[in-house]
């Protein structure tokens, strides 16, 4: 039945819906921002080298599930009822993944693994059926993906049935297989490999989807910070830390959206290799930007909890690593899209590094103000530089 009506499930090239982000896609995103928030809370409560590694595994899995769905809705029309139903089903599975995150390495490991596997395989099989007649080349690509996801599923389940380091190791292998498969273009002996250079995608849709996720993630981070602030004693240090967190969020928005996001959308739309560029920039590089937001949110929580006194190692690492990850992700993004090196971002990384020896002599609240000032400086510098270039 699905294969017979598969042509109607795809976006019409040149149609008014070709680049449109549907309301059902935004609805879907809310669940995954919740999962990202859960990942941030996991990081906050497990901020040790081992806990950070586990947090990374969780965030990589959440990102992988979201970005693959974004690719699917770049081809399929979310306004078609079967595709909507697919998204709502994936939302339910995404909720299960998010709910399991706090205890994913404890009693909820099987729930996390099974929900994740069902999400990845279910969406991929749906795409195989939908594209079998409408786009045989795409059908073969997703068939290869299904085989790789099925292979990785063995390690997800095996890990869920273990405890401690064994689970972490097996899940690392599972996620490694999934990411490796993409880097190998989903090569399967006897079937061949995918070629992203031949993929016809809507660059505008892909750019907007990633941009909207970043907006929602920034907004959710700010709401969580506001909720934390409302439940702690207010004094000069905590008020300063809260204002700093707000300004830092605005600065991160400015660095990504003020001049870059829309121009990047235009650049990838006009590219002859939009599929290859989209795979590189929006599938991989944007994970660093999301990871930066998560670590900044963790730093805000640490500083609000202990705004005075000495800067602990946990607060220092989160406060420096979060903005640094965000800036580094933006450097790669702008390097690949515009073939440029944003000098302001490099200076920002240097200034963040200089704060490390200084942290022993200042309070956590002052450290927050200084990292925020660096982000504001980066955004202001870039804006002035770009405007000057445009007026020449």
C-alpha positions in Angstrom: 0.0 0.0 0.0 2.8 2.4 1.0 4.8 1.6 -2.1 1.9 2.2 -4.4 1.3 5.7 -3.2 5.0 6.5 -2.6 5.1 9.3 -5.2 2.6 11.4 -3.2 4.8 11.1 -0.1 7.7 13.0 -1.6 8.1 16.8 -1.7 7.3 18.1 -5.2 10.4 19.8 -6.8 9.6 23.4 -7.5 6.4 23.2 -5.5 5.5 25.6 -2.7 6.3 23.0 -0.1 9.7 22.1 -1.4 11.6 24.2 1.2 8.8 24.6 3.8 9.4 23.4 7.4 6.0 21.9 8.4 4.4 22.4 11.8 4.6 18.7 12.4 8.4 18.9 12.1 8.5 21.7 14.7 6.3 19.6 16.9 8.7 16.7 16.5 11.6 18.9 17.4 10.2 19.7 20.8 10.7 16.1 21.9 14.3 16.1 20.9 15.0 19.4 22.6 13.6 17.7 25.7 16.0 14.9 25.1 18.9 17.4 24.7 17.8 19.0 28.0 17.8 15.6 29.6 21.3 15.1 28.3 22.4 18.4 29.9 20.9 17.3 33.2 22.7 14.0 33.0 26.0 15.9 32.3 25.4 18.1 35.3 24.9 15.2 37.7 27.7 13.1 36.2 30.4 15.7 35.6 33.4 13.3 35.9 35.6 12.1 33.0 33.6 8.9 32.9 30.3 10.7 33.3 31.2 13.2 30.6 32.0 10.3 28.2 28.6 8.7 29.0 26.9 12.1 28.4 28.7 12.4 25.1 27.4 8.9 24.0 23.8 9.9 24.9 24.0 13.3 23.1 25.5 11.6 20.0 22.7 9.1 19.9 20.0 11.8 20.4 21.6 14.0 17.6 22.0 11.0 15.3 18.3 10.1 15.6 17.2 13.7 15.1 19.5 14.5 12.1 18.5 11.3 10.2 14.9 12.2 10.6 15.6 15.7 9.3 17.2 14.1 6.2 14.1 12.0 5.7 11.7 14.9 5.9 13.9 16.8 3.5 12.8 14.3 0.9 9.3 13.3 2.2 6.4 15.7 2.5 5.4 16.1 6.2 2.0 17.3 5.0 1.2 13.8 3.7 -0.8 11.9 6.3 1.5 8.7 6.4 4.5 10.9 6.9 2.8 12.8 9.7 1.9 9.6 11.4 5.5 8.5 11.0 6.7 11.7 12.8 4.2 11.2 15.6 5.3 7.6 16.1 9.0 8.8 16.1 8.0 11.4 18.7 6.6 8.7 21.0 9.8 6.7 20.6 11.9 9.9 21.1 9.9 10.6 24.4 10.9 7.1 25.5 14.5 7.7 24.8 14.4 11.1 26.6 12.6 9.6 29.6 15.2 6.9 29.9 18.2 9.2 29.7 18.7 9.9 33.5 18.9 6.2 34.2 20.1 5.0 30.8 23.3 3.5 32.4 21.2 2.0 35.2 17.8 0.4 35.3 16.4 2.1 32.1 19.1 0.9 29.8 16.8 -1.6 27.9 14.1 1.1 27.4 16.7 3.5 26.0 18.2 0.9 23.7 14.9 -0.5 22.4 13.3 2.9 21.8 16.4 4.1 20.0 16.6 1.0 17.8 12.9 1.2 17.0 13.3 4.9 16.0 16.3 4.4 13.8 15.2 1.2 12.1 11.5 2.1 11.9 12.2 5.4 10.1 14.7 3.8 7.8 12.4 0.9 6.8 9.6 3.4 6.1 11.9 5.3 3.8 12.9 2.1 2.0 9.2 1.3 1.3 8.3 4.9 0.3 11.2 5.2 -2.1 11.1 1.8 -3.7 9.3 2.9 -6.8 9.6 6.7 -6.5 13.4 6.8 -6.2 15.2 3.5 -6.6 18.6 5.0 -5.9 17.4 6.4 -2.6 15.8 3.1 -1.8 19.1 1.3 -2.2 20.8 4.0 0.0 18.3 3.4 2.8 18.4 -0.3 2.4 22.1 -0.1 3.2 21.4 2.1 6.2 18.9 -0.4 7.5 21.5 -3.1 7.4 24.0 -1.0 9.3 21.5 0.0 11.9 20.4 -3.6 12.3 24.0 -4.6 12.9 24.5 -1.8 15.4 21.3 -2.9 17.2 22.9 -6.1 18.3 25.4 -4.1 20.3 22.7 -1.7 21.7 20.7 -4.7 23.0 23.8 -6.5 24.3 24.9 -3.4 26.1 21.4 -2.9 27.6 21.7 -6.4 29.1 25.0 -5.6 30.8 25.9 -3.2 33.5 28.7 -0.7 34.3 31.7 -0.5 32.0 30.4 -3.3 29.9 27.3 -1.4 28.9 29.3 1.7 28.2 31.8 -0.2 26.0 29.1 -2.0 24.0 27.1 1.1 23.4 30.3 2.9 22.3 30.8 0.1 19.8 27.1 0.4 18.7 27.4 4.2 18.2 30.8 3.8 16.6 29.3 1.4 14.0 26.6 3.9 13.1 28.9 6.8 12.7 31.5 4.8 10.9 28.8 3.5 8.5 28.0 7.1 7.5 31.7 7.9 7.0 32.0 4.8 4.8 28.9 6.0 2.8 27.0 2.9 4.2 29.1 0.6 2.1 27.8 -3.0 2.0 29.7 -5.7 0.2 27.8 -6.7 -3.0 25.4 -3.7 -2.8 27.9 -0.9 -3.0 27.9 2.5 -1.3 25.9 5.7 -1.2 27.1 8.8 -3.0 25.9 12.0 -1.2 27.2 14.1 -4.1 24.2 12.8 -6.1 21.6 13.5 -3.4 19.2 16.2 -4.4 18.1 18.0 -1.2 16.6 21.3 -0.2 19.4 23.2 1.3 17.0 25.9 2.6 15.0 23.3 4.4 18.0 21.6 5.9 19.5 25.0 7.1 16.2 26.1 8.6 15.7 22.8 10.4 19.1 23.0 12.1 18.6 26.7 12.8 15.2 26.1 14.4 16.6 23.3 16.6 19.4 25.7 17.8 16.9 28.4 18.6 14.7 26.0 20.6 17.7 24.6 22.4 19.0 28.1 23.3 15.5 29.0 24.5 15.1 25.9 26.5 18.5 26.4 28.1 17.5 29.9 29.1 14.2 28.7 30.6 16.0 26.0 32.7 18.4 28.7 33.9 15.5 30.9 34.8 13.8 28.1 36.7 16.9 27.4 38.7 17.4 31.1 39.5 13.8 31.4 40.8 14.5 28.6 43.4 17.8 29.9 44.9 18.6 32.8 47.2 19.0 36.1 45.3 22.1 38.1 46.0 24.5 40.2 44.0 26.5 37.2 42.8 23.5 35.1 41.7 21.8 38.0 40.0 25.0 38.8 38.2 25.3 35.1 37.2 21.8 35.0 35.9 22.1 38.2 33.8 25.4 36.9 32.5 23.7 33.6 31.4 21.0 35.5 29.6 23.4 37.8 27.8 25.6 34.8 26.9 22.6 33.1 25.3 21.8 36.2 23.3 25.4 36.4 22.2 25.4 32.8 21.0 22.2 33.5 19.1 23.8 36.5 17.5 27.0 34.6 16.5 25.0 32.0 14.6 21.9 33.8 13.4 22.7 37.5 12.9 24.7 37.2 9.7 25.4 33.5 9.1 22.3 31.3 9.1 20.4 32.9 6.2 23.5 33.4 4.0 24.4 29.8 4.6 21.0 28.7 3.5 21.4 30.7 0.3 24.9 29.2 -0.3 23.9 25.6 0.1 20.8 26.1 -2.0 22.9 27.4 -4.9 25.6 24.6 -4.5 25.8 21.9 -7.2 26.7 19.4 -4.4 24.1 20.4 -1.9 23.7 16.8 -0.6 27.5 16.4 0.1 27.7 19.9 1.7 24.6 19.3 3.7 25.9 16.0 5.0 29.2 17.5 6.0 28.0 20.8 7.5 24.6 20.0 9.0 25.0 16.3 9.9 28.4 16.6 11.6 29.5 20.1 12.3 26.3 21.2 13.9 26.6 18.6 16.6 29.5 20.6 18.0 27.3 23.7 18.2 24.6 21.7 20.0 27.2 20.2 22.3 28.5 23.7 23.1 25.0 24.8 24.1 24.6 21.8 26.4 27.9 22.4 28.1 27.2 26.2 28.5 23.8 25.2 30.1 25.7 22.9 32.6 28.2 25.8 33.4 25.2 28.1 34.1 23.8 25.6 36.6 27.2 25.1 38.3 27.7 28.9 38.7 24.2 29.6 39.9 24.6 26.9 42.5 28.0 28.3 43.7 28.2 31.9 42.5 30.7 32.9 45.2 33.9 31.5 46.6 36.6 29.7 44.5 36.1 28.4 41.0 36.1 24.6 41.2 37.5 22.4 38.5 34.1 21.3 37.3 32.9 24.9 36.9 36.1 25.9 35.2 36.0 23.1 32.6 32.3 23.7 31.8 32.7 27.5 31.6 35.6 27.3 29.2 34.7 24.2 27.2 31.1 25.3 26.5 31.8 28.6 24.7 34.9 27.0 23.1 32.9 24.2 21.6 30.3 26.6 20.3 32.9 28.9 18.7 34.8 26.0 17.2 31.6 24.6 15.7 30.9 27.9 14.2 34.4 28.2 12.8 34.0 24.9 11.0 30.5 25.9 9.8 31.7 29.2 8.3 34.9 27.7 7.0 33.0 25.0 5.0 30.1 27.1 3.9 31.9 30.4 3.1 35.5 29.3 2.8 36.4 31.9 5.4 38.3 32.1 8.7 36.3 34.2 11.2 39.2 36.0 13.0 36.9 37.0 15.8 36.2 33.4 16.7 39.9 32.5 16.8 40.5 35.5 19.1 37.6 34.3 21.2 39.2 30.9 21.7 42.5 32.5 22.7 40.8 34.7 25.2 38.9 31.8 26.7 42.2 29.9 27.1 43.7 32.9 28.9 41.0 32.7 31.5 42.2 29.3 32.7 45.1 30.6 34.8 43.1 33.6 35.9 40.2 31.5 37.3 42.0 30.8 40.6 41.8 34.5 41.5 38.2 35.2 40.7 34.7 34.1 41.7 32.5 31.8 39.6 30.1 34.8 38.9 33.0 36.9 37.6 34.2 34.0 35.5 30.7 33.9 34.0 30.8 37.6 33.2 34.2 37.3 31.5 33.2 34.3 29.3 30.0 36.2 28.4 32.0 39.3 27.6 34.2 37.2 25.2 31.1 35.9 23.4 29.7 39.4 23.1 33.1 40.7 21.8 33.1 37.9 19.1 29.6 38.7 17.9 30.2 42.4 17.8 33.6 42.1 16.0 32.2 39.7 13.4 29.2 42.0 12.8 31.3 45.0 12.3 33.7 43.1 10.0 31.0 41.7 7.8 29.2 45.0 7.5 32.4 46.8 6.5 33.0 44.1 3.8 29.4 44.5 2.5 29.7 48.3 2.1 32.9 48.1 0.1 
